[in-house]
Amino acid sequence: MNKFFRKHRTPLKVKKIFYSEIKNVNNAAKIIAGNLRKRNDVMLVTYMSAIDPKKKFGHALLVSEIIFGKKPKVIVGDPDFFEKKSYKLDLKKIIKGMSKKFGRVEKDRGIYIFSERKI
């Protein structure tokens, strides 16, 4: 993506945090919260059947807010035409959907950070 942004002179940088680099849900929550505080955009790429067994596809969700508690939750924006545009999800389920247990191709799953500054 960084090559694409440079080629098209888009002033954005992206950093991907692979599923294997996310040690646990609390670590993921800290990564998300820290980047939201810096006003970076945070996108989660996961397999949706971890959240809803009827949904058998990979999906990207844009995080607008994180809610800390016993079980951290995120409020996400969803580009799907048939879903609500914004809703709350359990972060643990999203992270679980990034694992090899779900779907066939997990290489694109993880946390993507977008920023105008160096990440």
C-alpha positions in Angstrom: 0.0 0.0 0.0 2.8 2.4 0.8 4.1 2.0 -2.8 0.6 2.8 -4.1 0.4 5.9 -1.9 3.8 7.2 -3.0 3.0 6.5 -6.7 -0.2 8.5 -6.5 1.3 11.2 -4.3 -1.2 10.4 -1.5 0.2 11.8 1.8 -0.5 8.6 3.7 1.6 5.9 5.3 0.3 2.5 6.4 1.7 0.0 8.9 0.3 -3.5 9.2 0.5 -5.3 12.5 0.1 -9.0 11.7 -2.0 -11.3 13.8 1.1 -13.1 15.0 2.4 -9.8 16.4 -0.7 -9.2 18.5 0.1 -10.9 21.8 -3.4 -10.7 23.3 -6.6 -8.7 23.3 -5.2 -6.2 25.9 -2.2 -5.6 23.6 -4.5 -5.0 20.6 -6.6 -2.6 22.7 -3.5 -0.6 23.6 -2.3 -0.5 20.0 -5.8 0.7 18.9 -6.2 3.3 21.7 -2.7 4.7 21.2 -3.2 5.2 17.5 -6.7 6.7 17.9 -5.2 9.2 20.4 -2.6 10.1 17.8 -5.5 10.7 15.4 -4.4 7.8 13.1 -7.0 5.7 11.3 -7.2 2.1 12.5 -8.7 -0.6 10.3 -9.2 -4.2 11.4 -9.2 -7.0 8.8 -10.8 -10.2 10.2 -12.9 -13.2 9.2 -16.5 -12.4 10.1 -17.6 -15.9 11.1 -15.8 -15.4 14.4 -18.3 -12.7 15.1 -21.4 -14.1 13.3 -21.3 -17.8 12.2 -23.6 -17.0 9.2 -21.0 -14.7 7.7 -18.3 -16.7 5.9 -16.0 -13.9 4.5 -13.1 -11.7 5.4 -13.9 -8.1 6.1 -12.4 -4.7 6.9 -13.8 -2.6 9.7 -12.8 1.0 10.5 -12.5 1.7 14.3 -14.0 4.9 15.5 -13.8 4.3 19.3 -12.5 1.8 21.8 -14.3 1.0 25.1 -12.2 -0.5 27.9 -13.7 -2.9 30.5 -13.5 -6.6 31.4 -14.0 -7.3 27.7 -12.7 -4.4 25.4 -15.1 -3.5 22.7 -14.7 -1.3 19.6 -17.2 0.8 17.7 -16.6 0.2 14.0 -17.7 1.7 10.8 -18.8 -1.0 8.2 -18.7 -0.5 4.4 -21.1 -3.4 3.9 -24.3 -2.1 2.2 -26.5 -4.5 4.2 -25.2 -3.8 7.7 -25.7 -0.8 10.0 -23.0 1.7 9.3 -21.7 1.8 12.9 -22.0 -0.7 15.7 -20.2 -2.1 18.7 -18.2 -5.4 18.6 -16.2 -7.5 21.1 -12.5 -7.0 20.3 -11.6 -10.5 21.4 -13.9 -12.0 18.7 -12.4 -9.7 16.0 -8.9 -10.7 17.0 -9.9 -14.4 17.1 -11.2 -14.0 13.5 -7.7 -13.0 12.4 -6.3 -16.4 13.3 -5.8 -19.4 11.0 -8.9 -21.1 12.6 -11.2 -19.1 10.3 -11.3 -19.1 6.5 -8.5 -20.1 4.2 -6.3 -17.0 3.7 -5.2 -15.2 6.8 -2.2 -13.3 5.4 -4.1 -10.0 5.0 -5.6 -10.1 8.4 -4.4 -7.9 11.2 -4.5 -4.3 12.4 -3.7 -1.6 9.8 -2.7 1.9 10.9 -3.0 4.8 8.5 -1.3 8.1 9.2 -0.1 11.3 7.4 3.0 11.0 9.7 5.7 8.4 10.0 4.4 5.4 11.9 
